[in-house]
Amino acid sequence: MTTSWLILRGLSREKRHWGGFAESFQDKLGARVVALDLPGFGTENARRSPATVSGIMEDVRVRLQEERSQDAAARWGILGISLGGMVALEWCSRHPHDFGHCVAINSSARPSPTFDRFHPRALLSPFARGAVAKERAVLGLTSDRSAAYLDDLAKKQVRFAELSPPDRASVPRQLFAASRFRTPQSVRAKLLVLASRTDRLVSYRCSERIAKSLRAELVLSPSGGHDLALDEPEWICEQVAKFVSA
């Protein structure tokens, strides 16, 4: 039985962007949840992101050791969304004994074509004027929540960056790392791939290819955007609960 879970966010996001998902996940799974930031963001904003997914993964792995030392008998799972999912897949490939369960959400990898992995409209958000407008543009692409909800959320999430300004060079380095990431040859952990059919940033076909290549279980949500943890948190929790109990 998996008793602890590490959860990882994606490109330019930090653990505060999980919102209430971590609590919902913990309640549904009955397990301890640990959220760690990728280098360059949130608590790690003073450090620059590596330019490879493996480098990002090894950075987080070192920091997880402190959490592991608190309960040496714990059995761990890892869940990541988008870039966080790539980190999870790389981790479970390179260090097969670290996790018993792995969940990758709306992730992508080579050899999926570039136009499936990253929609060009995402490049328009940096041209929005003002921090709130930029964040709102990102949310408009990654979430299917109501306009009023996203308006309020954009204001709240801009505050995260004001309190913990991200390392400026880390966003392009994360983008480069993600663009070069290739599906691992194997993942020893029991693997679940989740994706949304209505993701407007990354095609769900990328997740289909990952699942097929790694012979993993694939479950597609009929709704929700790229940030599926924001749009369909209960659905994710239900799918993972079924996965670990099977």
C-alpha positions, 0 to 999 in steps of 0.5 A: 500500500502506497502511504506517501505521495510526491506531487510535482507541478509543471512549467513555471508553476510552483506548489501553491498552484495546486490550490486545494488539490493536495488536500483532496488527494490526501483525503481520497487516498488516505496517504501523506502528500508532499509537494516540492517545487522544481528548481527556479520556482517557489521555495527554490526560486534562488536557484536556476533550473537545469536544462534537462529533465534528468537534471531537474529530477535529480535536483528534486530527488536530493531534496526528497531524501529529507522527507524519506528519512522521516519514515523509512518504512513508507512506500512512495508514489509520484504524481506529476502534471505536464513537465512534472509528469516528465520528471516523474517518468524520468525518475521512475526510469532512472531510479526504479526502486524509489516509487511503487506507483507513478501517475503522469497527467497531460504530459508529452514526450518525443517522438510525439510531433511538436505541434501535438506537444505545444500549441503555438497560441501559448506563445501569445500570453507573454505579450499580454500587458501587465502581470495579471493579464499575462496570468489570465491569458495562461489560465485561459489556455490551460483551464476550462473554468468560468471566466469569473473564476479565472479572473479571480484566480489570476489575481491570486496567483500573480501574488505568488510570483510577487512573494517568490519571484521566479528565476527569469532564466529558468522558464526558457531552460524548463522549456528547452528541457521539456522540448528535448524529453523523450519517452523512457525505454521502461518504467518499473513502477506501476504506471497510470497515464491520465489526460484530457481530451479537451486539453488545448495546450497539449494534445491527449495523443501525446499521453496515448503514445506514452501509455502505448510505449510503456504499456501503461494504463491510460484513462482520458477525461472527457472534460478539463483543460491542461491544468486538469488538477484545477479543472477535474481534481475529484476525477483525478483522485478517483482514477488514482484511488482505483489505480492503487487499489487494483 
